[in-house]
Amino acid sequence: MLKSFGTDIWIASGPDVIAFAGFHFPTQMAVIRLANGDLFVWSPIELTDALRTEVDQLGPVAYIIAPNNLHHLSVPDWKRAYPAAKLYAAPLLSDKRKDIAFDAELGDGPDAAWAGEVDQVVMFGNVITTEVVFFHVKSGTVLFTDLIQHFPVGWFSGWRALVAKLDLMSAPEPAVPRKFRLAFTNRRAARISLTKILNWSAKSVLMAHGAPVTKDAQAFLKRAWKWLER
């Protein structure tokens, strides 16, 4: 289930999640092994026995990351499986999930536990979600959760296919869905966040919903966010 995506980073795909109006979304998570051997689990998917066995072979799970206020469903199961791990919530998520005892809120800069190995930026200005975007320095991987998505042609059918096309969820290449573009009501704040992201030495881009971008990542990111300049 776990696949190597670069030096000290692995990805795994989970079951589809049924969202609003019956839309099916594929899910994907990442596991990063830090220099001290601790594991940083980003946007965890459903925890199966098989996945847990593979994760345990990589090292101890130390940090479980919920990167926005929409990706949190599997967090309680991971915490039960790894009670010593620290839970980190994106801004506003702890208010939404008061049933989860988060240890800390993610900020607009890396926690001391992973500083120098994983960088992060809070993408401010969006009224739907405040997403924390990460950058794994060693592999050059940028990790987006919902702010960039991509569904292949044929993934949706009927009226859902039309909605997905209009929302840019099934554009020719991964894109920021139109609903999220419209939700950036404070574009000045978003541009400040984006400047930090574009300054990363990106080699690839991971997203929770869609196949990774593995070529010309910096050029891709500039194309994906060009609309924000207007």
Backbone torsions as a table, in degrees:
resi	resn	phi	psi	omega
1	MET	NA	-46.0	176.3
2	LEU	-74.6	135.7	177.8
3	LYS	-125.1	134.7	177.5
4	SER	-66.4	134.1	179.3
5	PHE	-117.1	0.4	-178.1
6	GLY	157.1	-171.4	-179.7
7	THR	-65.9	115.8	176.4
8	ASP	63.0	30.2	173.1
9	ILE	-141.9	134.8	-179.9
10	TRP	-130.3	153.9	177.2
11	ILE	-126.4	157.7	177.1
12	ALA	-147.7	140.1	177.7
13	SER	-98.6	141.6	180.0
14	GLY	-114.7	-174.0	178.8
15	PRO	-69.6	157.6	177.2
16	ASP	-64.3	146.7	174.7
17	VAL	-108.2	131.6	178.0
18	ILE	-89.7	115.2	-178.7
19	ALA	-99.1	-158.2	-177.7
20	PHE	-58.0	144.9	175.3
21	ALA	57.9	24.4	175.0
22	GLY	78.4	13.9	176.6
23	PHE	-71.9	132.5	177.6
24	HIS	-98.0	127.2	179.9
25	PHE	-116.6	127.2	172.2
26	PRO	-69.5	154.6	-179.2
27	THR	-123.3	149.5	179.9
28	GLN	-148.7	140.0	178.5
29	MET	-125.4	171.4	176.6
30	ALA	-136.2	147.7	174.6
31	VAL	-123.4	126.3	179.5
32	ILE	-115.1	130.1	175.9
33	ARG	-97.3	120.2	-179.8
34	LEU	-79.0	170.0	-174.1
35	ALA	-60.5	-30.8	-179.6
36	ASN	-86.3	3.7	178.3
37	GLY	96.2	-13.4	179.1
38	ASP	-67.4	149.9	-179.7
39	LEU	-104.1	136.9	178.7
40	PHE	-110.6	110.6	-174.7
41	VAL	-102.8	115.3	-176.1
42	TRP	-101.2	127.5	175.9
43	SER	49.7	61.5	-173.6
44	PRO	-60.2	138.6	175.8
45	ILE	-92.3	-175.2	178.0
46	GLU	-56.1	131.0	-176.6
47	LEU	-91.8	106.3	176.2
48	THR	-96.6	166.7	177.7
49	ASP	-61.9	-39.4	-179.1
50	ALA	-65.1	-43.4	-180.0
51	LEU	-66.1	-41.1	-179.7
52	ARG	-62.5	-39.9	178.7
53	THR	-61.1	-43.3	-178.8
54	GLU	-68.9	-40.5	178.8
55	VAL	-63.4	-43.0	-178.5
56	ASP	-62.4	-26.9	178.5
57	GLN	-72.6	-18.6	-179.5
58	LEU	-84.7	-29.4	-177.3
59	GLY	150.3	-175.4	-179.6
60	PRO	-80.3	133.2	176.3
61	VAL	-74.1	117.0	-177.2
62	ALA	-109.9	-30.0	-174.8
63	TYR	-137.4	128.5	177.9
64	ILE	-116.2	121.8	-168.9
65	ILE	-112.3	120.9	170.7
66	ALA	-101.0	99.7	-166.6
67	PRO	-78.8	-11.8	170.9
68	ASN	-152.8	179.8	-174.7
69	ASN	-84.7	10.7	177.4
70	LEU	-110.0	-15.9	-176.7
71	HIS	-113.5	90.8	-175.8
72	HIS	-150.3	-3.9	-171.3
73	LEU	-60.8	-36.9	-175.8
74	SER	-91.9	-5.3	-176.1
75	VAL	-58.3	-45.2	-179.9
76	PRO	-58.9	-40.0	179.5
77	ASP	-64.4	-39.4	178.4
78	TRP	-67.0	-37.6	179.0
79	LYS	-66.8	-38.6	177.5
80	ARG	-65.1	-36.7	-179.5
81	ALA	-74.2	-31.7	-177.3
82	TYR	-128.9	73.1	-174.4
83	PRO	-62.9	-22.8	-179.7
84	ALA	-82.8	-12.4	-179.0
85	ALA	-72.7	150.5	177.5
86	LYS	-94.6	135.2	179.1
87	LEU	-96.5	130.7	178.8
88	TYR	-118.4	131.1	-177.8
89	ALA	-110.6	142.1	170.7
90	ALA	-65.7	158.0	177.0
91	PRO	-52.3	138.1	177.5
92	LEU	81.2	-15.8	-176.6
93	LEU	-68.5	-37.9	-178.2
94	SER	-63.3	-28.2	175.8
95	ASP	-72.3	-33.3	-179.8
96	LYS	-76.1	-39.7	-177.8
97	ARG	-113.9	73.0	179.9
98	LYS	-69.6	-12.8	178.9
99	ASP	-79.8	-9.0	-180.0
100	ILE	-106.1	127.8	-179.7
101	ALA	-88.3	84.9	178.1
102	PHE	-72.0	146.3	-179.8
103	ASP	-86.3	-29.4	-176.9
104	ALA	-161.9	160.7	175.6
105	GLU	-102.9	137.4	178.3
106	LEU	-68.7	136.6	-179.3
107	GLY	-111.4	-175.1	-178.2
108	ASP	-87.4	53.5	-179.1
109	GLY	167.3	155.4	-173.0
110	PRO	-68.1	147.6	171.4
111	ASP	-68.1	151.9	-179.3
112	ALA	-58.4	-26.9	-177.1
113	ALA	-66.1	-27.4	-179.1
114	TRP	-129.4	10.4	178.5
115	ALA	-58.1	137.5	-178.4
116	GLY	90.3	-17.2	179.4
117	GLU	-115.1	-38.3	176.6
118	VAL	-131.0	120.3	177.3
119	ASP	-97.6	164.7	-179.6
120	GLN	-154.9	153.4	179.4
121	VAL	-140.2	133.7	172.0
122	VAL	-84.5	124.7	178.8
123	MET	-85.1	95.2	-175.3
124	PHE	-80.7	165.1	169.5
125	GLY	96.7	2.4	-175.6
126	ASN	-108.0	133.1	-176.9
127	VAL	-87.5	-11.9	176.6
128	ILE	-85.2	-47.3	-177.6
129	THR	-151.3	145.2	170.9
130	THR	-105.2	101.1	-173.2
131	GLU	-97.9	141.0	174.6
132	VAL	-99.9	121.3	-179.7
133	VAL	-98.8	135.2	-174.9
134	PHE	-115.2	159.7	177.1
135	PHE	-138.3	115.8	176.2
136	HIS	-86.4	110.2	-171.0
137	VAL	-62.4	-46.6	-173.3
138	LYS	-60.5	-40.4	-178.7
139	SER	-97.1	-9.6	-178.4
140	GLY	71.0	30.9	-174.7
141	THR	-101.8	125.7	172.3
142	VAL	-94.3	134.5	-176.8
143	LEU	-116.5	111.4	174.0
144	PHE	-105.0	148.2	179.4
145	THR	-99.2	-72.3	-178.9
146	ASP	-114.7	-15.3	-173.7
147	LEU	-73.3	-14.9	168.7
148	ILE	-131.3	130.5	-178.8
149	GLN	-139.7	162.4	175.5
150	HIS	-160.5	123.9	178.1
151	PHE	-119.6	131.2	-178.0
152	PRO	-67.8	158.2	177.2
153	VAL	-58.5	131.6	179.9
154	GLY	95.5	-7.7	179.9
155	TRP	-64.0	-44.1	176.1
156	PHE	-104.3	156.4	178.2
157	SER	-131.8	165.7	177.4
158	GLY	60.9	-142.1	-176.7
159	TRP	-65.5	-27.1	179.1
160	ARG	-66.5	-33.5	177.4
161	ALA	-64.5	-39.1	178.8
162	LEU	-66.8	-44.4	179.0
163	VAL	-61.4	-43.8	-179.8
164	ALA	-62.2	-38.6	179.2
165	LYS	-66.8	-44.7	179.9
166	LEU	-66.1	-30.8	-179.0
167	ASP	-84.1	-1.9	-179.2
168	LEU	68.4	19.3	176.2
169	MET	-74.8	-23.4	179.6
170	SER	-121.7	42.7	176.9
171	ALA	-71.3	170.5	-179.8
172	PRO	-57.6	-29.3	175.4
173	GLU	-139.1	166.8	179.8
174	PRO	-52.5	144.1	-175.1
175	ALA	-149.5	165.1	172.0
176	VAL	-79.9	116.6	-179.3
177	PRO	-54.6	147.9	-175.5
178	ARG	-60.1	-36.6	-178.8
179	LYS	-62.4	-35.5	178.1
180	PHE	-74.7	-33.7	176.4
181	ARG	-60.5	-46.2	-179.8
182	LEU	-65.8	-26.7	-177.4
183	ALA	-80.0	-7.5	175.2
184	PHE	-80.6	84.6	-178.7
185	THR	-81.4	-19.9	175.9
186	ASN	-115.0	83.5	-174.8
187	ARG	-71.9	-27.4	177.9
188	ARG	-62.4	-45.0	178.4
189	ALA	-63.9	-40.0	-179.9
190	ALA	-64.5	-38.8	-179.6
191	ARG	-66.0	-36.5	177.5
192	ILE	-63.1	-43.9	177.5
193	SER	-63.3	-44.0	-177.3
194	LEU	-63.5	-36.0	179.1
195	THR	-57.3	-40.6	178.5
196	LYS	-64.6	-41.2	-179.5
197	ILE	-64.6	-44.1	-177.7
198	LEU	-69.6	-16.6	176.9
199	ASN	-84.2	-9.0	175.6
200	TRP	-70.9	148.8	178.2
201	SER	-85.0	71.8	-173.8
202	ALA	-73.7	133.7	174.0
203	LYS	-112.6	-23.1	178.9
204	SER	-154.4	163.6	179.9
205	VAL	-132.3	123.8	174.3
206	LEU	-101.6	149.0	174.4
207	MET	-141.0	154.6	-178.4
208	ALA	-71.6	-25.6	-177.6
209	HIS	-128.3	85.4	178.5
210	GLY	143.9	162.2	179.6
211	ALA	-72.5	145.1	-178.8
212	PRO	-64.5	155.0	170.8
213	VAL	-97.3	121.9	-174.6
214	THR	-118.8	1.5	179.1
215	LYS	-130.9	140.4	175.0
216	ASP	49.4	49.4	-173.4
217	ALA	-61.8	-40.5	-179.2
218	GLN	-65.3	-40.9	177.3
219	ALA	-65.2	-39.2	177.9
220	PHE	-61.5	-46.0	-178.7
221	LEU	-61.6	-38.9	178.0
222	LYS	-64.1	-39.7	177.5
223	ARG	-66.6	-43.5	-175.4
224	ALA	-63.2	-29.4	-176.0
225	TRP	-112.0	10.6	-178.1
226	LYS	-59.6	-33.9	-179.1
227	TRP	-59.5	-26.9	-177.0
228	LEU	-71.4	-17.0	179.2
229	GLU	-72.9	-20.6	-175.0
230	ARG	-82.0	NA	NA
